[in-house]
Structures are given as structure tokens and as C-alpha cells.
Amino acid sequence: MPCSFPGKGGAGFSFDRKTGRREFAPVRIVGKPAEGRLVVEQLGNGSSGTLYPLCRADGLLVIPEAMGDVKAGHALDFLPMPHARC
């Protein structure tokens, strides 16, 4: 079924980052565990000049300014693309 609203996505990846800047990571849906939260993996390396990962993405994972390193399993806001199926 199509994703009709934003929700939470569980990061299926980890990466180091600094605080102080909100980031929007293009991700694809790779699963939905028993607790009902989507599991997503990051596409591309996060470079703002790369459009290909954004074209392949099911949505964007919002990483807030105050968050440091992202660890697998962190629950973050997920903004689905119109074509995404959840």
C-alpha cells in the first residue's frame, strides 16, 4: 500500500556525523519488523550534489540537528516519496 503520511523509520545503517545541521538522507525501504516500524537503508554517500540516490529513494530520513552519530535501529522521521510502498 502507498505511504500516505510521514512516520518513523528505523535506520538500518550507521554513520558518523557532527551535530548542528539537519540532514535529509535518501533511503529505501528494506523491511518492516514485527513492531510495525519501517526499516530503511541509506542510498548514496549523502553528497548534496548527487541526484541518483534521490531518484531511487522511497523517501527521506530526517536526521535532527541535535543528533550526533546515527546508529542502526535509531527511530527517525521518515518522509515518503509519492511512489513509495510501505
Phi, psi and omega in degrees: 000147180294148174283122184255355181203159176295155178204201179257142175234138177270124180296125175261027183207168176227146170200154181273140178206162177263154177281171174103356181217129175285137180234151177238107184263125175292131184224161171238150180283127180241355178176171178219101182290175184304327181285000171088000179271137178295146172250129184233155174236146182287142176253133178076186184259005178087005179293132182291344181268006183252115182268336185303313178300325179294324179293329181271351189287146170274344180175189179240136174262127183267120179253112187292159183304320186282347183278134174274234182300141175266130178244149177306133180099344177302135176269119182230159178295136180242125177251108185286149170281156182303330183271355186294143175243124183257000000 
